[in-house]
């Protein structure tokens, strides 16, 4: 794509001045529940919000649309107490939402419910460290323009009636309904994106290794220009030098100077266009709301390798016939994603990963000069180093394309038998078809070329195609009975039952060692394809009941109960019951309002399908020669898998106690909502290793428990509230503290994942995610013990704890200033504490680009506060220096494993999440135009990021490990995040 030009920018800004902004809304955007309002708590049950015994945060749809967002959750970080949002790195990537901490090793994702029906939350992304990519999830199908409000239910008392799927919290989404006269809403936005956080690199030393600017190059001699991929050469001197390889007696020259913005110049200016049309209206007996949206985003990577396109169609309509009501909610989404792979490249299949290659470019090499493939020195065979690849070649060669079509919705039938008795039946479905194709180009080297002579790895090429279909069917019947028992006493009850089924299939094939270049089909290989076929089906039935007793409309007692029967648990253990009890009391309800509340609740959760019994799979025999996969030689083979049968499996069970208060004072100038909770999850499902003598390697069982305790605070106030000027301030604070209470058996820790000597563990007595690594040995007084052979650290025999992923707290602050027709809003969020692993830092150190590698100006040094072990229980002062040539090896963990711990870094950050300035055109100017409202908004997103000194490398929200507990591990050369500047226009007819 093209760079942003001054002409384009002028056009956008002048258009912004010529068109007016959407009608100003005076609703609070994030608020406690409305005092007198009625809310749907679960499964069609309606209750007074003032009677609730739990904390819930309702986000108004207008807040979501203050700036143009691709998903409803993009700008909510720090704005909802108790919920941790992380925005994806590139358009169409997967958002991360965690409510009240991590409480499972299987899934911590909330349940998404749209107009009363659960929705799918599936993804075809590849996560981890090895050749990963992110094509988004079902959440990316949600169009912010269709949403009326989002209610975040966090505690067990709030979610207990949603059953096993609601154990991690519920995101309750209500779509727009038609109201009043026929209205037409047109919204159009454009924003420009640029790469945000890139590693800060040193600017004093350039290409080379061990302090030398030359290398032995086969065919060029001992003193050839360096062919290294690192910046371990001499200091910059500004002189013109030959560099790179020799071709036909020609060689490139350039000044030996640092290029601070070389990496940033590689990226383009991205664009996102969003257009939405809404038509709505309704009366007493009929209403309807129709929304059509089109989103087209091309990110910051050159070309169209990171595109996101989505078209959505939504309808919500209802009819009323005396006592009978009918409502239909339906949505269709068509989504396409082009993703740029990240993580560790793989020459034996798809090839290099782009950002890993970018990190290896020396500080004096221009990236943009590598784009011209007409320059022989930019081609694979004559590239300047055999240890890395041209980033433009890598970007073009490693491709991921995904597309999905999805239909989801429901139909609700309700009937009022009497004023007290009613019933509703809701039938819902969610069906998604997704295809992902990935291909990597063949990279061969010309015989006799520098790369060929250097023995550089070529790329064999690969093609994979995956098709998956996922279906969800949901149905429930609810009978409601509400009555006055006596004067001042009211009873509201509900009974019902339901059915939920998920089924689907995944079919995929992979071939490597392609035969023909530039032909990316599965037939283009003589190798045996690797086939993937997964079919699944799971279902559960449930019954539920709810009763709410109210006294004087001020004191309330709520009792609920639900029983599930799940197909994924052993037959004898597949039924589980979980109740809840809650009380609330309105202490003040005159000019001020104050409510106290408390609840006790349980929530259950089952396991994934086919986890109870051992099952057979296609064989693969491993030996010293490699792996033999069947079918082989016309013979097929199946064998029982590595997981042993466990018929004692039971559901996970969470018990939570919650207390809270909410209030409004000074004529609603000050509002607050505070919750404290203690949440214990027992019988956690996890795999444990078995001795090989058993014939199996793992067993899935209920082997652990974890406790989460926390506090959530929401404050909302109006420091100034005058006729023409208003200042609204919202503050949130979230703190969650976890502790692994118990792990069954002798082994008291479980390795969740590892990278280069860094373990991410689940350890009894510690928080949910602890980092372990070998660390430098020390004396009793804390002095480092040094290897006398090289001056490097001696390391411990066993890994030691070096950090924890758990944050200290999350805070958010939003300010909105309104003056006449102008509105200025900005949101900050602060996430304090916690650690993460950064391969970006590790690789930056290895190649000499990291700022820390400038220690002592790269002169020989002795590790401070260090000693030599005399071997007799005594120590002597260390006098062994790290030599000039060995400084390079000091930052190489293969030679000096004692520094591996430094790649676990503080993930604290403060971010300016969004800023918007809106101007609403006065009504007087709209007369005779047919417009009821018009506005223009200038906005920015992710504008500023501050991180501690030890992290000048990555955005702490970057990850290659998905959006669940493993994402807390950190990142493995994750793609960089982006910042956005844009304009949005709204017209109301």
N, C-alpha and C positions, 0 to 999 in steps of 0.2 A: 504494500500500500504506500501512498504518498506521504511525504512529510507535511506537517501543518505549515501553511504559508501565511504571510501577513494579510494577503487578500482574503483568505478564508476566514481568518480571525476577525477582520474588519466587518465582513458580511454578517457574521454571527452577532457581533456586538451591536452593529447598527440595527439589525433586525430586532434585537432585544429591546432597543429603545423605542422601536416603532410599534411594538405589539404589547398589549397589557396582560397582566397576570390574572390567574384564576381567583374566584371569589374567596375572600378571606374567611377562614373558619375560626370561630371563637370557642370551639370545643377544646377541652383539655385533651392532650394527646395520649398521655400515659396516666392512668388514674386508678384510684381504688374503686371498688364497685359502687355504683350509684345507690344512694340511700334508699330510695323508694322504688327502684327499678326491679324488673323481673328478669331473671337470667335463666338460660337452659343449663342445668347442672350436668346432666348426662342422660343419654338414651331417651330424649324427649321430655324429661322431667323438668318442669318449670318451678322455680322457687323465688321467693323474695331475696334479693341480694343481701339485705340487711340481716337476714337470718343465717347467713353462711358462717361456718365455724372454722374456716381456713382462709389463708391469704391467697388472693388471685390478682393478677395484673392484666388489665384490659388495655390494649393498644388500639386507638381509633385508626380507621383506615386512612384518614386524612394525614395522620402523622407519617404513615408509611410512604405517602405520596408527596411529602414536602419537597423531596428531591427525587429525581428519576432513578429507580432501582430496578435491577433485573429480577430480584427475588424479594419477597416481603420482609426478609430478615436482615438485609444487607446493611442497614444503618441503625440497627437496634442495640448494638453492643453498648453496655453501660446504661441502658435506658429501662431495663426490666430487672428489678431486684430478684436475685435467686437464679437467674438464667445467664449462662455464659455463651455468648455468640462469638464465632470466629468467621470472618469473611474469607471467601476463597481467593486464590492468587490470580486467577485469570477468568475471563468471561465463560460462563457455563459450568464452572467447577462447583464442587460439592460444599455447601455450607455446613457448619458444625454448631449444634445446639445441645448443651448439656444443662440439665436442671438439677440443682441441689447435689452436685458432686457425682463422682463415679461410684457405682454400687454393684457392678457386675463385670465379669471378665468376658462375657459374650456380647451383650449389646447394652448401650446406655442411651440409645436414641429415643426421643419422645414419640408418642403416638400422635399422628396428625389426623384430625377429625374435621371434615368439611361438611357443614350443614348437617351434622349428626351422623355421618358415615365415615368410618375409618378409611384411610387411603394407604396405598402401597408406599413403601420407602425402600426402593431397591436401586442398585447401582452396578454398572458393568466396569467400573474403574479398576485399575490394578494398583494396589498400594504396597508399601514396604520400602525397600531400598533398591531393588533390582529392576531397571527399565520400566519405571512406573508411568502411569498417566491417569488423568482425571477427566472423565467425560460427564461428570455431574451425577445427579440422582433424580428420583421422582420429585423431590422438592423443587427442582428447577423448573417444573412445569407450572408452578403456581404464579398466576399473574396478579401483581399488586393492584391492578386497576379494577379487579372484580371483588375486592375484599371490603366488607363493611367494618369488621373489627376482628381482632385476634385476642383470645383469652388464654393466658398461660396458667395452667393448673399445675402446681408444683408438688404439693404434699400428697401423702397417701389418702388423707380424708377427702381431698378434692377429686382424686382419680380412682378411688376404690371401685366405683360402679363401672368403670371402663375395663375392669378385668386385667388379665395378664399383660395385655398390650399396653396398658396405662401405667405399669409399674415404674417407668422412668419419667413420668410426667406426661401431660397431654397439651398439645397445641390445638386449641379449639377455634376453628376458623369459620366465620359467618360471612357469607357472600351478600352482595347488595340485593335489595328488593326494591320493587317499584313503589313509589309513594307520590300521591298527588297528581298534578297535571303531567302531561307528556313532556319529558325533558330530554335534551340531547347534550352530551358532554363530549367535547373533543380535546384531547391532550396530545401534544407533540413535543418531543425533546430531542436534543442532540448534545452529546458530551464528547470531550476529547480526553484521552488518557495518555499518561506517560509512565514510564517505569519509575517506581518509587525507591525502595531501599535496594541498593547494590552494595557489595562489599567495599568498604573503604580500604584502599590499597596504598602501600608505601610508594614513594616517588623519589627514591634515592639510588636504587640499584636496578640494573636491567638484566637482559637475557644472559644466561650462563649458568654454570654449576660450580660449586665449591670455590667461588670467587674468580673463576676463569671465564673469559669471553670466547674461548675457542673449544673445539671438541675434535676428537678423531672421527672423521667421516670417511667411510669406505669410498674410495675413488677420488677423494679430495685431500687426504693426508691428515697428519697429526694436528696441524694448526688451522684447520678449517674453521670458518665462521660457525659459531655455536649452533648445534642442532637441538638444543635443550628446550623444554617446554616450561622452564622456570625462570625466575628473576634472581638467581644466585650469582650473577656476574659481578663485574666491578662497578664502582660508583659512576654515575652519569658524568660525562665531561663535555657534552654538546658537540663533539666532533662527528664529522661525516664518516660513516663506516660501511663497508660491505656487509651484507647479512643474507641469510638464507642460502639456498642451494645454487650450485652452478649449473647452467643449462646452455649448451652450445656456446661456451666461452662467455656467457653473460651472467651477471649477478646484480642483484638489487643493492641500492645504497640508501641510507637514511641517517639523519642525525641521531646520536645516542643520547636521547632525552626521554624523560618520563611523559606519558600521555595520560593525564589524570582522568579524562572523560572518555577514554577509548571504549570502554564497555557500554557506557550510557549512549554513545553515538551509534552503537550497533542497533539500538531499538528505535522503532518508529513512533509516531503519534497515532494512537488508536482512536477509533470512532465508534460510537454507539447511537443508533437511531431507534427511538421508541414512539410509535403512534398508536393511539387508542381511541375507539369510538364507543360511547355508551348511550343507550336509549332506554329510558325507564319511565314508568308511570303506573298509577294504580288508584283504585278506589276501595270502597268497603267490601265489594264482592269479587274483585279481580285485580291482580297486579302482575307486573312483569318487569324484569331488568335484563337487558341484553348487552354484552360487552364483547368487542372484537379488538384484538391487539396484535401488533406486529413489532417484533424486536429484531434488530440486526446489528451485531457487534463484531468488530474486527479489532483485535487487541494489539499489543505493542510489538509483537514479534514481526520482523519483516515478512512480506507476502501474506497469505491468508491462512497460515498454519494454526492460528488460534482464534478461529471464528466461532460465534455462537448465534444461531438463528432460532427464533421461536415464534410460532403463530398460535394464538389461542382464541377460543370461542367459548363464551360462558353465557348461560341463561338460568335465571331463577324466577319462576312464576307460580302463582297460586290462584285457585278458584274457591269460592265459598258458596255452598248451597244450604242455606238455613243451618242445619246441625252438622252437615258434612263438609269437610275441607280437603282439598287436594293441592299438593305442592310438589313441583318438579324442580330439581336442581341438577344441571348437567353441564359438563365441561369437556372440551376437546383440545388437545395440545399436539402440535407437531414441532419437534425439536431436532436441530442438527448441531453437532459440536465437532470442531476440529481442535484436537488437543496436541500440545507439544510435550513429548515424553520427557521425564526427568529421572533422577536417580542414577544408578550405576549403568553405564552402557554395556552392551553385550555384542562383541564382534562375531559370536557364533550364531547370531540370529539377526536382530533388527538393527544393530549397529550402535553408534555412539549416542549419548544424550547431550543435548545442546548446552545446557548450563554447565555441565561438568567440563565441557570443552572450553567454554568461555572463561572459566576459572583458571584454566591452565595457560592462558596467553600471557607472555611476558609483559611487563609494564611499559615497555618502549615500543610495542608493536601496535600498529593501527588496525583496528578491526574492520572498519568500513573499506579499507583498501583491499580487503580479501574478497569483496563481493564480486569483482570482475573475473568471471571464469574464462574470459578471453586471455587473461594473463596466465601464462604457463606456470608461474610460481604459485598460483592459487589453486592449481589442480592437485588432486590427491597424490600423484606420483612425485611431484616436485615441491610439495609443501615444505616449509622450513624445518619441521620437526617430525620424526617418526613416532613420537610419544603422544601426540594429540592430533586432532583433525580440524580442518577449516570449519568454523562455526556455520558458515553459509552452506557448505556441503552437507553438514550434519542436519541442519534445519530442513533442507530439501529432501534428504534421503530417508528420514525416520518419520513416518506419518501415521496418524490415528484419525479415523473418521467414524463418527457415531451418529445414528439417527433413530428417533423413537416417535411412535404414534401412540396416543393414549386417550382413552375415553373413561371418564369417571363421573359418577353422579348418583342420585337417588330419587325415589318417589315416595312421598309420605301421604298416607290416608289417615284422617282422624275423624272421629265422630263423637259429638256431645250427646250422650244419652239423656242426661239431666244437667241441671246447673252444677251438680256435685260430681257426677260420674262421667268420665270420658275415656276414650281409648284411641291409640294411634298405632299404626303399622307402618314400618319403614323398610323398604327394600333398596339395597344399594349395590353397586358394582364398581370395580376399578380394573380396567384391562389395559395392559401395556405391551406393545411389541417393539423390540429394540434390536438393532443390528450394529455391530462394531467391526470395522475392517481396519487392519493394521498391516503395514508393509515397510520393509527396510530394503534399501537398494544394495546391489552388489558393489563392492569396492575392491577392484583389483589394481595392481601396480604394474606399470610398464616394465618389462624385463630390462635390467640394467639401470633403471632409474634410481635416484637416491633412496626412495622408500623401499624399493625392492632390495637394494644392497644392504640396507640397514635392518632388514628382516621385520619391517613393520607389519603389524597385524592388518590383514585385509578384513573385509566384512563379507560373509557368505550370502547374506540376503535371506529374507524370510517373508512369509505371508500368513496371516491368520484371519479367519472370519468366524464370528460368533453371532448366533441369533438366539434371542431369548424371548419367551412369552411369560408374563406373570399375570395372574388373575386373582382378584379378591371379590368374594361374594359375602354380603352381610345382610342380615334380616333380624328385626326384633319387634316384639309386640309389647306395648306398655299400656297398663290400665291405671288411670289416675282417679283418686277419690279425695275430695276436699270438703270439709264440713266444719261448722261451728259446734263444738261439743257443749258449750255453755257460754254464758257471758264472759268475755275476755279470753276464752279458750278456743284455739283453732287447731285442727288436725289436717295435715296434708300427707297423703300416702300414695305409693305407687308400687305396683307389682308387675313383673314381666319376665320374659325369657327371650333368648335369641340364639342365633346360629351364625358362625363365621367360618369361612373356608378360604384358604390360600392354596393355589396350585400353579404349577408352571413347568417349563422345561427350558433347558439350555443345551444347545448343540453347537459345537465348535470344532474347528480343524486348524492345525498349524503345520506348515512345511518350512524347512530350512534348506540351505544349500541350493539356491535357485540356479537354474540353468541359463535362461535367457535374461539379459539385462532389460530393465524397464518394462517387464511384463509381470504384472502382479496378480496372478491367479494361482489357485491351489494346484493346478495341473503342472505348474512350472517347476517341478522338482522330481528327481528320481528317488528321493528318500521317502521312507514310509511316513505318511502323515501321522501326527499325534492327534488323536480324537478326544473330544470332551463331550460327554453326554450326561446330563443331570436332569432327572424328572423328580418332582416333589409334589406332595399333597399333605396338607395339615388342616385339621378342623377342630373346632371346639363348640360345645353347647354350654349355655349358661342360663341360670335363673337369678333373679335379683329382687330386692325389695327395699323400699325407703319409706321412712315415716318422720314427719316433722311436727312437733308439738309446740305451739306458740301460746304465750300468756301475755295478755295486754299489748300484744304487738311489740313487745320489748325484750322478752326472754324466750329463748328458743332451745329446744332439744332435738337433735337430729340423729337418727339411727339408720344405718344401711347395712345390707348384707348381700353377698353375691357368692355363688358357687359355680365353678367351672369344671367341665369334663374335657380333658385335652387328649388328643390322639397321639401326642408325641411322648407321653410318659407311659410307663408300664401300666397294664390294665388295672392291677391292684392298687396303684397309687395315682391314678389319673383324675381323681376328684379332689378338689381342695376348695375350702371355704375361707372367706376373709370378710370380717365385719368392720364397721367404723361407728364411733360415737362422738358426737360433737355438741358443744354448748356455746351459746353466745348471749350476751346481755348488753342492751343499749343503756348505758349509764346516763348519758345526756342526750336530749333530743329536743332542744328548744332553739335558741339562736346558735348554739353550738351542738356538736354531735360527737359522742364518744362511745365506742363499742369495745368490749372485751370478749375474747373468744378462746376456745381451747378444744382440742380434739385428740382422739386416739384412734388409730386405724391400722389395718393390715392390708398388704397387697401381695398377690402371688404372681409367679412367673414360671413358665415351663421351659423346655429346651427346644433346640432345633429338631426338625424331622430326622428320623432314622439314626438317633443317637443312643438308643437303648441297647440294641442287639448288634453283634458283629455281622458284617455282611461281606460278600465276595466281590472282588474286583479283578480287573485284568492284571496278570502277573507282570512283574519286572524283577529280574534277577540281577543283583549287584555283586561284582567281584573286583579283583585288583585291576582287571583289564577295562573296567567301565561298567556300563549297564546294558543288559540284554532285555529288550522290550518285546512283548508278544503282541500280535502274532509274529512268528519267526519261522522261516522255512516251511510255510504252509501249516504250521501247528499253532493252535491257540491255547491259552492257559488262563485259568482263574484260580484265585486263592483267597482264603479268608483274610480280611484286613487286619491291621495292627491293633485295633481297639477291641478290648475284651467286652463281652456282654455284662451289663449291670442292671439286673431287674429290681434293685433296691432304690433306683433313682426316684427322687421326689422333687416337687417344685421348690424353687427359691421362695423365701418368705420374708417380706419386709414389714417391720413393726415400727410405727412412727408416732411420737408424741409431739404436738405442736401447740404453742401458745402465741397469741398475738393481740394486737390492739390497733384500732384505726380511729381517726378523729378528724373533725373539721371545726375550725375556730375562726373568730373574727370575721364573721360573714363570709366564710369559705376562703378567706385570704391565706389561711395556713391549713394544709392537709398533711396527714401522715398515715403510714401503714407499716407496722413493725411485726415481724414474725421471728420466733426462735423455735428450733426443732431439734429433735434427737431421733435419728433414723438408724435402726439396726437391721441389716440384711443377713439372714442366716441361710444355711444349706446352699451356699453359692455353688453353681455348677462350674467345674473346671476339670481339665485333664491333668492327671498325675502320671509320672513315669513308672513303668513296671520293670522288674528284672527280666532280662532276655530269656532266662530259663523258663519263664511262663509261656513262651511262645508268642507273646504280645509285647507291645511297647508302651501302650497307654491304657488308662481306664478313666472314663468320665464318671464323676461322682459329686456328691454334695460334701465338699471338703473344706469349706472356709466360711468365714463370716466377717463382715466389715461394718463399721459404725461411722455414720456421718452426722456431725453436729454443726449447727450454723445459725447465723442471724442474717436477716434481710431487712433493709430499711428503705422506705420510699418517703421522701419529703417533697411536697409541692407547695409553692407559695407565690404570692404576688407582692413583692416589696413596694411596687408602685402600681396604683390602679386609678388613673384619672380619666377624664372624659376622652381626651385625644391620645393619651399615652398609657401604655401598659407594659409592665415588665413581669414576665412569668419565669420562675426558676424551679427546676426539678433536679433533685439529687437522689442518687441511689447508692447503697452500700451493701455488698454481699461478702460474707466470710463463711467458708465451709472448711471444717477440719475433719479429716478422715483418719481412721485407725483400723488396721487389719487385726481383728480381735483374736482370730484363731485360724490355724491351718492344720488339718488333721494329718496324723502320721509323724514320722521322724523328721522328714524334710520340712523345714519351716519357711522356705522361700521358693518361689517359682519364677523362673526366667521367662518373661513375656516376649522379649525380643532382644537381639544383640547386634552390635556393630563395632568391628575393629577393637575388640577388647572392652567395650562399654556394654554392660548388661542393664536392661530395664526390668526391674524385679517387683514382684508382689511378695512382701515380707511380713511375717507375723510381728506385731508390735509397732509397725511403721505405717506411714501413709500409703495410699494406693499405689504409687509408682516411685520406686527408689532407684537411683543410679549407682552402680557398682563398677569398680575398675581396680586394676593393680595400681598402687600408688608408691611413691618413693619411700624407701625404708628410712626411718628416723631413729635417733637415739631416744633415750628416756627424756632428755631435755629438749627434744624437738629438732635436733640438727640432722640435716640430710646425710645419708651414708652414700658414698660415691664409689663407682667402679674405678679402680686405679688404672685400668687399661685404657680408658677413653675419657675419663672425667665426667661421665654421665651418671644418672641416678641408678642405684640399685633399687629393685622393686620388690614389693611383698610377694610372697608365694601365692597368696589367695587374694581375691578381689575384696576391696573395702568400700564402704558406703561413701559416696562423694557428693550426693545431692538428692533432692526430691522434686518431682514434677508439680507438686501441689502448690497453688498460689496462696499468698497470705491474705489477699482481699482483692475485690474488684469494686471500683467506684466509677460513677458516671455523673456528669453535670451538664445539664441542658439549660440554656438561656434563650428566651424569646422576647424580643422588644417589638412592640407594635405602636406605630405613630401614624394616626389617620389611615391612609391607604398603603402604608409601607410596613413591612414586617421583616425583621432580621433575626435569624435563629442560628445557633451553633451548639454543637455537642462535643464534649470531651469524654474520653474514658481512660481510666488508669487501672492497669492490671499489675499488681505488685507481687514480686517474689515468684518462686518456682524456678526450676531449671529445665533445660532442654539440651539434647545432643545436636551439634551442628557439624555435619560433614563439610559444609561450605567453609567453615573456619579451618577444619582439619586440612582440606585440600589447599586452601590459601596459604597455610603454614608450610605444607610440603613443598609447594612450588616457589616459596619465597615472596609471595605477594602480600602476605599479611603484615599489618603494621607492627605487630609484636616482634617480628623477625628482625627489626632494626635494633634490638637490644645491644647496647654497648657499641653501636655503629658497626656491628658485625666483626669487631675485632676479637681476638682471643680473650676468654674470660674464665674465671673460676666461679662455679656455682656458689652463690653466697650462703653463709651459715652451713657449711658442709664439712664433713670429716671422712677419714679413711678408717675402715675397720682393721685393727691390727691383728685380729684373729684370736686374741686371748682375753676378750672381754673389755679391752680398752680401745680408745680411738685417738687418732692424731689429726691435726689440722690438715685439711685438704689443700694440696699445692699443685694438683694436676689440672692444667687449664684445658678448656675446650679449644682446640687449635683453630686457626683461621679456616683451614680446609674442612674441619669437622663441624663448623657452625651449621652447615647445611644438614648434616646428619643429626644434629641436636633436635631439629624440628621434624625429623623422620621417625615415626613411632616404631618402625621395624628395628631401628638402631637404638632408639631411646624411648622405650615404652613408658617411662615415667611421666612423659608429658601428655599421654593420652587423656588423662583426667581434665586437662585444660580445654578440651573440646566439648565439655558439658558447661554451658554458660547460663547466666541469669536471663530469664525471659521477661523481666519487667519491661513495661513500656507505658508511655503516655501518648495518646493519639488524639489529634483533632479529627474526629470522625466525619463531621459534615458541617458545612456552612451554607446558608441560603438567604438570599435577599429577594423579597417578593414585593411587587407593586400591583395593586388591584385598581383597575380603572374605575373612576367614580360612576355611579349610576346615572348621573346627569349627562354624561358623555355618551351613554349607551342608548339613550332614547331614540327610537326610530331606526335602530340598526338591526333589530331582531335578537340582539344579544341580551341575556340577563346578567352575564358576568364575563369578565375577561381579565387575564392577568399574565404577567411574565415573571419568571423566577430565574435568577442567576445563582448557581450553586457550585460547590466543590465537595468532593468526598476524599477521605483519607489524605488530607492535605499536609499533615505534619506528623512526624513520628520521632519520639525521643526514646533512646534506649541507654542502659548503663555503658560505661566506658569499655567493659569487657565484651560488649557485643556491637562492634561496628560493621557486622557482617550481614545479618539477615533480619527480616521482619519476624518477630517472635511468633506470629500466627501462621507462618509458613510451615507446611508439613508435606511429606510424601507418604504418610502412614494412614491416610483416610481421615474419618471424622469421629472416631470412637476412642477407646482408651489407649490404643497403640499410637494414636496421633500425639499423645503426650510424650512419646519418645523424642520427637523433634523432627529434624529434616535431613534428607540426604540429597544435597544439591538441588533443593526445591527451586522451582521457577520463581522469579521475583514478583512481588505484589505491585499494584498500580495505583496511581492517584488520578482523580477525574476533575474536570472543569466543564460545566455545561450550562445550557439554557433550556427552560421548559416553558411552554405556552399552553394556556388553558382557555377554552371558550365554552360558555354555557348558554344554550339556547332554550 
